[in-house]
Amino acid sequence: MKFNKSFLFASLCVVFAGSLVSCKKQLEDVVPQDSISKQLALTDANATQTLYIGVYARFRAFNSTFFNLGEMRSDIWTDGLFTESADPTSQQLYTQNISALNVPYANWAGFYNLIYNINNVIDVLPKSPVTDPDKSRWLAEMYGLRAYVYYTMLKTWGGVPLTTEPVVTINNAAETYKARSAEADVMKQIKSDIDKSLQLFNGNNAFPSGNRVYWNRVATLTLKGDVYIWSGTNTGGGAADYTTAKAALQEVKNLEGATLKLDANYADIFDPAKKANNPEIIFALSYESGQATQGAFSIFTVNGVQASSYSLAPAATPTVNTVYPYVNGANRVGMNQAMITRLTSGPADQRIANSLKVMYSAASPFPVRGVLLTKWIGTVSGTSQVYNNDYPVYRYADVLLLLAEAKAKLGEDPTAEIMQIRQRAYGAAAPAFTNGSITDNMNAILEEYLREFIGEGKRWWALRRAGDSYVYAAIKPSYLSPTSTAKLLLPISTSMINNDPLLAQTPGY
């Protein structure tokens, strides 16, 4: 039997198009349709645009996956205090309860569906009636997004199957079999896509007007810095790759000005009312009231009944429900007391104050009950809480800390970047940084990553990019050590191996 794969379902694409401000006007004339044919896209620019916008819809659908993979194996949420039953996915990750028979994400977490959509747009655009500058810019975005997805997969599983051409027809199951490419080959493809993206952007660093929810050249440069630090540490690239990373990140830092900088008020980064042209955002996933709102972080909030019996200070008041009257989720993931103390001690840090609130019993002696993750709390609409914060993939703080990391790895002084981050966080009380050994500098940078990016899916990747010794130093040894069953990479499922005879298990499992 022959299966035609040339039709892409685009109902989500059309809905999502309304939330992408700068494309709103352009989409007014899109032909209404339930599915978009590649053949139609070759003759109709509107159909091509719908496929292009659809990639962003699919990318946004992976928000919780990106978050979990980048954060939940870290030390932030291990053995935390929470008020309801544990979230099983989160608990499996932070306890490193992972083996060949206990696989957190089967079927490559569904990422090949996203890559399939990206590959189709890359294939269609050069042959479509879309004209420059849109054609080149959209292609540049697609190559950047594909590099980001494959980079996430490489960090998660190591070598993965490489697919860079669209699937048109499948005549039999054997045609779907594909072995894992070597990790070096996957990294080579990621770097190639980054180079292609930069070539197509042709030096244009402009951000589309409005919310920064389209990939752009600054995002590609930031990704390049991220990738080359990783390859310098984990795939043998060493100083040459750190130097390449430093150059890419320094190029971004040289753009610092009115349109690209740290927000003085940390809360403004995530404020749904301050999305438009926000100078700290480089690329974010779009969420808008009445269209799509965040759901990934409901397990980090609290239910309405408990909210009336918990306070936000070690006293009877204020209770959670008086400050957040319409928040109604669950509290299934939390921080342990040691992490809470670590983050809330010392000089007042506006990052912590605007990321979470500690919840106490409203009855004496007011013990700590958990934390409420407020970074994604959204806005109030009437008598409802609307979770319409955009979710940053890269922001300017990433650039500064990645640049500090590249410098530290090269044995250079990262003081300027670390102090820029600290001065925004602490103001005049910012602790001075003293340049030290590579290990001392990396530990200081990792502490800033911890505080800066709570709930943004960055901590686990920061530890992994720093190097294995930093991972094992941070994670509870009984959960993850060089001799434990769980490894730094994830296994693939038995069913995947059974269904594809060319697939091999992740090394170590």
N, C-alpha and C positions, 0 to 999 in steps of 0.2 A: 504493500500500500504506500502511496506517495502522499506526504503531508506538506501542504503549502504553508510556509511560514512568512509570507510576504505581508501579512496584515498585522498592524500594531494597534492594539486597543488604545484609544486616546480620549476616552470620556474624562479621565482624571486630568488629562492635559488641558482640555477646554476649560474645566473648572479652575485649574491652577492659573491659567492665563490671566484671569481677572485679578489675581493677587500680585502679579508682577507689574508694578506701576509703570515702568518705562515702556512696556509692550502693550499696555492696555489699549491705547488708541490704534496701534497697528492691527490689533486683532478684531477690530470692529467688523471687518469685512470677511472674516473667516467663514468658509462655507460650513453650515452645521452638518455634522456627520457623527455617527457612532464609532466608526473605525476609519483609519487613514491608510490607504494603500500606498506602498512605495511608488507604484506606477503613477498614481495621481500626484504624488509629491514631486515627481520629475517634470510635471507640466504646470503645476499650480503652486505659486509661491506661498499662498496662504496655507496650503496643506503641508508644505515643507516647514513652515513656521510652527504649525501645530505639533509636528514631530519634535522639533527643537525644544519648544516649551515643555513638551511631555517629559523630556529627560529630567528637567528640574522637578516635575511632579514625582517622578520615580525616585529621584535622589532624596527628596524630602521624606519619602516613605521609609527610608532607612535611618532616620534620626535616632531611634532608640537603639538600633544595632550599632551605629557608630559610637554612641555614648557608652553602651555596655562594653564593647570591645576595648575602648580606650580608657575606661575608668574603673570598672567594677572588679578587676583583678588586682587593683592597687591597694594601698594601705589605708585609704580614706574611710572606707565603710566596713572594715573588718571587725566582726564581733561587736557590732554597735548596739545601742539601746534603741528599741522601737516598741510601739505600743500594741501592734497587732501581729498576726502570724507572719513569719518571714516570707519575703518574696522568693520563690524557689530559684528563679533564674539568677537573681542577684546573689543569693547565698551560695549557689554552686560556684559562681565565679570568684567571690571574695574568700571563700574557704578553699579554693583551688581543688574542689572535688571533681577532678577531671581525669578521665582515663579513656582507653579505646572503647570501653563499654559504657562510658558516661560522657557523652560528647555534647558540649553546650550548643553548638551550631552545626546542624547537618546541612548537606547540599550547598556548601560554601556560603551559608547564611543568605542564599538567594541573590548574591551579588551578580551572578551571570545574567539574570534578568535585566539588571541595570546596564551591564556592559553590552548586552544585546541591543538595547535601545540606543545607547551611545554609538555603537558600531553602525547601526542603520543610518543615523544622522550623518556620520562621517562619510558614509558611502553615497548618500543621496545628495548632500549639499553641493559638491563640485559639479554635479550634472543637472542641478535644479535651476529654475529661472530666477532664484534669489540673486541679487547683484551685490557687488561690493559697495560700501564697506561691510554690510551685514554678513555676506557670505564668509569673508575671511575671519571676521570677529567671531561668528558663531562656531566656525571650525576650530578656531583657537580655544574657545571655551570648552568644546567637546574633548579635545586632546588633553586639556588641563584636568577636566573631570575624570577622564579615563585613567590618567596617571594617578590621581588621588585614590580612585577605587582600587586599582591594582596595588598601590602602595599599602593601603589598608589590609588587603588580602595577604601581601607578602609579610607584613608585620605579624599577622595572625597565624598563618599556616606555613610560611616559608615559601617553597616552590609550589606553584599552582598551575593548572592548565592555562595556556595563553590562547586567547581568541581575539583576533583583531579584525576579522572579516565578518560581515553579516551572514547569518544563516538564512538561506533562501528555501531550500527543500531538504527534506530528510526522507530517504528511500527505505532505510532499515535501521534498526537499533545500533548496529555496528558503526554506522557513520557518526554516532554521537560519542563514541568512545574517544577519550583523549587523556594521555598521560600528563602527569605533572611536569612542567618545565623546571629546569634547575633554577635555584634561587638567583644565581648570577644572571640567567637569561631574563627572568622576570624583572630584576633591577635594571637590566639593559633596556628593556621595553619601556619601563617607567621613565627613565632618563631620556629616551628617544621621544616619547610623547611630550615631555616637558620642553625639549628643544623645538619640537614642531609647533607647540603652542606659542612659544616666544617668537619664533619666526613669523607666524601668522599674525600675531599682535603687532608686529613691525614697529616696536618701540612706543606704542600708544599706551600710556599709563592711565588714561582717563577712566573714571568710574561712571557707569551709566547714572543719569540723574535719578534721584529718588532712593528707595531702599536698595541696599547693596546686596541683592539676591541673585546676581549673575556673576559667574566666574569672570575674572579679569586678569590683566597682565601682572598686577601686583600680587594676586593670589598665586599665579604660576611661579613668580620669583620666590615667594615665601615657601611654597611647596618645594622648590628646588633646594633652598637652604635646608629644609627639614630632611629631605631625601638624602642629600649628600652628607649631612652629619650622621645619619643612620648608616649609610654605606661605609663611611669612614670608620665607624665604630664596629659594625657588625658584619661587614662583608669584605674587610681587608683593604678598604680604600685609603685609610690613614690620612696623613697630613695633606696629601694632594686633594682629597675630597673635602676635608675641612676648609681648605683654602678656597675651593670652588663655592662651598656653602657661604663662607664669609663674604665673598664678593657679591653673591646674589642678594644676601640680606643687607649688606652695606648699601647696595643700589637702592633698596627700598627705604632704608633709613635716610638716605640723601634726599628723598622726596618729602620728608617730614615738613609739614606746614599746615595751612588752614584746612586742607582737605584730607590730611593724613597725620594723625597724632593721637596721643592718649587723651581720653576724656578726663578733664580735671575731677569730675564727680563720677566715681566708679559706677554708681547706680544708673547713670545716663546710658551706659553701654547697652543695657538690657531693657530700658524703658520703652514700652510700646509706643509712647507718644513722641519719642525722639529717634525714630528709625531713619527718617529721611536724611540722606547725606551725612549720616553719623560718621565723624572723621576717624573713629577708632575701628570701625567695621571694615574689613577687607572683603569678606564673602560670608553670607549667612543664609540659613534656610528660612524661607518666608512663611510666616503665620499671621493670619488676619481674621478678625472677628467676622463671623458670617460666612467664612470660606473654610479654612482649616486651622485648627488650634492644637496646641501641644497636648499630648496625653501621656508621654513617656515618664513624666515626673510626678504623677499622682501618688505613687507609692512613697514619695518623700514628703508628703504633707500630713494631714490628720483628718479624721472623720469629724463630722459636726457634733456628735455627742461628746466625744472626748475633748473637743476644743473648748467646751464650757468648764471643764474641770482641770485644765492645764493653764498655767500662767507663763508669761514671758519674762519673769523675774522671780528670784527666790522669795516670793511673797504671795499673798492671795490674789493680787491684781498686778498688772492687767491680764485678764484671761485671754487666751488665744482668740476666742470668738468675738471679743469686743474690738480687737485690732483687725482681725480678718474674718468678718462676719459671714462671708459667703464661701470661704474655702471649705471644701468637702471632698476629701480624697481618702487616703489610707496612710498609715505610718508603718511600713513594712521593711524599711531599711533605715539604718541610723549610724551614728558615729559612736565609738566607745568613749568612755570618760577621759582616757589618756589623750585621744585626738581632740576632744572638745577643749580640754585644758590647754593643750599645745597651741591651738588656734586662737583661743580667747585670752591668753595671758600676754603680758607685756604691753607695749604701747598700743593705743587704739588703732586698729587696722580697718580702714573703711571697706576693704574687700570682704572681710569676715562679716562685718555689720550688715553688708548688703548682699550677702550670699545665704546666710542661714540665721535662724533664731533658736536659742536653746529653750526647750520647754521643761517646765518644772510642775510637779504636783502643786495644785493651788491650796493644799492642806499642809499644815506644819508637820514635819520639819522641812517641807518643800524639796524633796529629792528630785534629781534630774530624771526626766522621763524619756528624753530624746531630743532630736532637732527637727526643725521645720525648714525645709529648703525653700527659701523665699526668692532666690534668683529668678525663678520662672513663674512667679506668682501671678503675672498678668495684670489685668485691670478689672475694675468693677463696672458692670453694665446693668443698671437697674438693681435687681436683687440677685444677680448672678456674677460669679467670678469667671472671667474669660481669659484663657491662657494663650495670649496672643503675642508673647515675646518672640522675636526672631531668635534663632539659635546660631551663634557664630561658629563658623568652621575655622576661619582665620581672622584675627584682629591684630592691631598694631602691637599689642603687648606680646603676641607670639613672636613678632619680628625681633623685638628687643631681647627677649630671653633666648631665642634661637641664636641671635648674633653673639650674645654673651657666651652661649654654649660653644659655638664655633671658636671664639677667641680662647676660651678656657682650654679646649682640646688642643689648640695650637701652642699652649703655654704663654698666651698673651693676657693682658690685663682687661678683665670685663667690668671694671668698676663703673664706667660711664653708663652702661646699659642697666646694670643692677641698681644703681642709685636712681636712675630715671624711674624705674618701676617702684622702688621703695618710697621715693618722694611723693609720688602720686598716692601711694597707699597710706603713708603715715604723716605726710605734711612735714612740719618743722621738727617733729619728733622722730623722723626717719633714722633708724640705726645706721651708723656709718659702716661701709664695707671696706675691709682691708684685703688687698690682693694677697693671695697666698699660694699654696701648692695647687696643682691641677685638681687633686681630690678635694681640698678645702673649697676651692672655687666652684666645683661641680656640686658639692653638697649645698652651698649657699644658693646656687641657681635652682636646684631642685626644691629647696624650701620655698622659693618664690613661685615656682610652678604650682606647688601644693596650694598655696594661698590664693594665687591669682585665678586659677581655673577650676575651682570646685564646681562639680556638676557640668563641666564642659567636655568631658571625655578626653582629657589630656594627660592625666597623672601617670597611668600605666605606660603610655607611649614615651613619656619623658624619662621614666626609669629605664625602660628598655633601650632607648636611644643613648642614654648615658653609659650603659654597659651592664653586663650580668652582675658584677659585684655590687652595684648600686641597687639592683632589684633585690638580691638576697639580703642586703642590709636593711631594706625597708619592710619586706614582707615577713610575717610571722614564720619562723623556721619550721614549726610543726605543720604548716600548710604548704610551704614551698621552699625547697632547698636543693642544692645540686644533686642530692641523692633521693629526692622524693619522687613519687609516681608521676605527679603532674610535672609538665615541662613548661618552658617559656612559650613555645608554640602550642597551638591546639591540635588535637587529633581530628581525623575525619571518621565518619561513622562506618560501621560494618556494612550497612546497606549500600552505602556509596561504593565501597570496594566490590561488593557482590554484584552491583549493577553495572560496573565498568571494570572489566578485567585488566585494563591498562593502569588503573590507579593503584598507587602504593601508599601505605600508611605513613603518617608523619614520623620522621626519625625519633626514636625514643619511646614510642608507644607500641 
